[in-house]
Amino acid sequence: MFSRAQVRRVLQWVPGKQRLGVYRFLPFFFVLGGTMEWIMIKVRVGKETFYDVYRRKASERQYQRRLEEASETKLQQSINSAHPEDSSVAIFGFVLMLLSPGPVSGHFTGWTAA
């Protein structure tokens, strides 16, 4: 490997230290990032590029998510169709609980002045 002194000496050779400081390395990393993007778009490993694999995986995830949503919808519909009156009563009770001014004691007693 390289020693710290060797790395420091190589980094000192990069021009622009006075004017740009540590930002003088920015063009190097910009070119490195562009090169990586070009490789991911153009270079094929086997029959696929990086983006081919990415699109395929994203499509598979979307398909699985739609299957899960469809199964959850079917499950919810089967629950509602089995006891439609129970689910509406439960929803009505939940809404009443949310709208009540205080603890639910069986009946509304009105607002109390402090």
WOFEN-V143050 format. One record per pair of residues at least 12 apart in sequence whose C-alpha atoms are under 8 Angstrom apart, sorted by sequence separation. I is the first residue (numbers start at 1). J is the second residue. If there is no record, write none. Layout:
i=I j=J
i=I j=J
This chain:
none
